Amino acid sequence: MPVKFFISIDASDKETYEKLRRGAKWEILCENMNFVSELRKNNAIERLQLNFVIQNENYNQMEKFIDLGRQWNVDEIIFQ
């Protein structure tokens, strides 16, 4: 069975991420994304998709979010 990851982040910096995702830590997210990125690079997972729900607090971060997606080897970014 193919393994696919669909991850919602909604921010491209620590301050916004921790504000929108209460209780979450940016550093832990980055560690986990680096790990998942390696899995994708090594074809251990078939697909890696990031989701970004556009809000007043984050709409100006969309371009930087695309850069993060490239850094993390994602297959697709969905803006909603």
Backbone bond lengths (Angstrom), bond angles and torsions (degrees), N, CA, C in turn:
res aa  C-N    CA-C-N  psi(-1)  N-CA   C-N-CA  omega(-1)  CA-C   N-CA-C  phi
1 M - - - 1.442 - - 1.532 108.93 -
2 P 1.324 117.53 129.32 1.468 120.05 -179.46 1.531 111.47 -68.00
3 V 1.303 114.84 142.85 1.463 121.18 178.76 1.523 108.43 -102.71
4 K 1.343 115.21 126.94 1.454 121.47 179.67 1.523 108.31 -128.93
5 F 1.330 115.52 139.53 1.462 120.76 177.64 1.520 108.61 -114.99
6 F 1.329 116.12 130.57 1.461 123.98 175.14 1.524 106.09 -124.03
7 I 1.318 116.89 111.25 1.458 121.46 -170.71 1.530 109.75 -121.52
8 S 1.334 116.34 127.08 1.459 122.10 176.66 1.521 109.41 -96.77
9 I 1.322 115.54 126.18 1.464 120.31 -177.80 1.532 111.00 -120.14
10 D 1.309 118.97 -46.57 1.463 124.60 174.10 1.518 115.86 68.65
11 A 1.303 119.06 16.38 1.470 120.89 179.12 1.520 109.09 -163.65
12 S 1.334 114.70 161.80 1.461 118.93 176.62 1.524 111.84 -124.95
13 D 1.333 116.38 13.04 1.466 119.49 174.56 1.526 110.40 -147.46
14 K 1.307 114.62 162.80 1.465 122.44 -174.86 1.525 112.40 -58.45
15 E 1.321 116.76 -49.97 1.463 120.45 -174.71 1.534 112.17 -59.67
16 T 1.314 116.15 -48.31 1.464 120.28 -178.40 1.515 111.02 -69.39
17 Y 1.324 117.45 -42.79 1.468 120.92 -180.00 1.519 111.12 -58.80
18 E 1.314 117.00 -48.35 1.459 120.36 -177.00 1.529 112.01 -71.45
19 K 1.326 117.60 -23.81 1.458 121.05 175.05 1.529 110.41 -74.18
20 L 1.340 116.42 -47.07 1.462 120.61 -176.98 1.520 112.89 -76.55
21 R 1.306 117.21 -31.36 1.474 122.56 -179.08 1.527 108.43 -111.34
22 R 1.296 115.57 74.03 1.468 121.32 -174.81 1.517 111.60 -52.16
23 G 1.336 114.44 131.36 1.462 120.66 -179.78 1.518 113.65 89.08
24 A 1.323 117.01 -13.23 1.466 120.64 -179.42 1.528 110.15 -82.84
25 K 1.326 115.89 155.54 1.466 122.21 178.53 1.523 109.20 -121.29
26 W 1.332 116.09 126.26 1.460 123.03 -179.13 1.517 111.67 -57.19
27 E 1.323 117.17 -42.10 1.461 120.76 -177.39 1.527 111.43 -62.62
28 I 1.320 116.35 -40.21 1.473 120.06 178.69 1.523 110.03 -67.74
29 L 1.329 116.76 -41.73 1.463 120.11 176.00 1.520 110.80 -56.15
30 C 1.334 116.88 -48.33 1.469 120.37 -177.82 1.520 111.52 -62.83
31 E 1.316 117.89 -40.85 1.476 120.62 176.33 1.519 110.25 -60.36
32 N 1.320 116.25 -47.13 1.463 120.32 -179.08 1.523 111.70 -65.20
33 M 1.327 117.08 -39.87 1.463 119.85 179.12 1.524 111.34 -67.79
34 N 1.301 117.90 -36.49 1.467 120.05 175.62 1.524 110.65 -62.50
35 F 1.330 117.23 -39.94 1.463 122.02 177.85 1.528 110.92 -64.38
36 V 1.340 116.40 -49.26 1.472 120.56 180.00 1.527 110.55 -63.89
37 S 1.319 116.49 -36.46 1.458 121.29 177.87 1.530 111.12 -59.88
38 E 1.312 116.45 -42.03 1.475 120.54 177.40 1.524 110.79 -64.82
39 L 1.330 116.69 -40.30 1.466 119.47 176.75 1.524 110.52 -58.84
40 R 1.339 116.46 -43.13 1.468 119.83 -179.90 1.523 111.26 -67.27
41 K 1.319 115.80 -42.45 1.463 120.18 -179.67 1.526 111.08 -60.52
42 N 1.336 116.19 -33.78 1.459 121.63 -179.02 1.530 112.88 -93.70
43 N 1.337 116.68 10.79 1.462 123.24 178.91 1.524 114.10 60.36
44 A 1.319 116.76 24.68 1.464 120.13 175.13 1.527 110.59 -76.47
45 I 1.323 116.63 -21.44 1.461 121.71 171.07 1.526 107.57 -125.73
46 E 1.317 115.43 148.82 1.463 120.59 -173.56 1.524 112.77 -81.89
47 R 1.316 117.06 -32.99 1.467 119.88 -173.86 1.519 109.54 -148.69
48 L 1.337 114.29 141.44 1.461 121.76 176.54 1.526 107.47 -131.59
49 Q 1.315 115.48 117.07 1.463 121.01 -177.20 1.522 109.13 -125.00
50 L 1.329 116.39 137.04 1.459 121.93 173.51 1.521 109.28 -107.08
51 N 1.326 115.03 142.08 1.455 121.66 176.51 1.523 109.40 -116.80
52 F 1.322 115.30 144.60 1.461 122.48 -176.78 1.515 107.43 -139.46
53 V 1.333 117.04 110.13 1.452 121.05 176.78 1.526 107.39 -86.81
54 I 1.320 116.42 118.60 1.460 121.75 -175.82 1.529 109.49 -75.17
55 Q 1.344 113.67 128.70 1.461 121.46 -178.56 1.528 108.60 -139.32
56 N 1.324 116.74 169.65 1.468 120.68 177.99 1.524 111.83 -57.01
57 E 1.325 117.18 -34.82 1.459 121.82 -175.68 1.526 114.03 -78.40
58 N 1.354 118.76 -13.69 1.461 119.00 -172.03 1.529 116.10 -132.92
59 Y 1.318 118.18 -3.45 1.471 119.29 -173.55 1.530 112.99 -58.71
60 N 1.322 116.57 -27.78 1.470 120.32 -179.19 1.526 112.91 -80.64
61 Q 1.323 118.15 1.28 1.464 122.36 -178.75 1.529 113.47 -105.22
62 M 1.301 117.30 7.00 1.465 120.05 -173.72 1.528 112.60 -62.79
63 E 1.312 117.33 -42.50 1.468 119.96 -179.28 1.529 110.93 -64.49
64 K 1.316 116.96 -43.55 1.464 120.31 178.14 1.531 111.10 -65.90
65 F 1.329 116.38 -31.99 1.465 120.21 177.73 1.527 110.51 -63.93
66 I 1.326 116.64 -37.95 1.466 120.37 176.11 1.528 109.94 -61.61
67 D 1.323 116.68 -41.21 1.474 120.20 177.09 1.525 111.31 -60.64
68 L 1.340 116.66 -41.56 1.466 119.70 176.93 1.528 110.52 -61.93
69 G 1.317 115.81 -41.59 1.463 119.97 178.54 1.515 111.98 -58.85
70 R 1.308 116.33 -42.07 1.477 119.60 176.96 1.519 110.50 -64.30
71 Q 1.312 116.16 -43.28 1.472 121.08 179.87 1.525 110.91 -60.22
72 W 1.326 116.45 -36.46 1.459 120.76 -177.37 1.531 113.35 -94.59
73 N 1.317 118.12 12.85 1.471 122.60 175.25 1.530 114.53 58.75
74 V 1.316 117.33 37.71 1.457 119.01 -179.09 1.520 110.49 -77.60
75 D 1.309 114.72 154.03 1.460 121.34 178.74 1.520 111.67 -85.47
76 E 1.325 116.07 -30.33 1.451 119.14 -174.64 1.523 110.03 -158.70
77 I 1.336 114.89 147.37 1.461 121.72 173.00 1.518 106.93 -121.77
78 I 1.315 115.74 131.33 1.464 121.32 178.05 1.527 107.74 -111.71
79 F 1.332 115.56 123.24 1.466 121.57 172.94 1.520 106.98 -100.79
80 Q 1.330 115.63 128.21 1.465 120.21 -178.35 1.508 110.06 -124.14
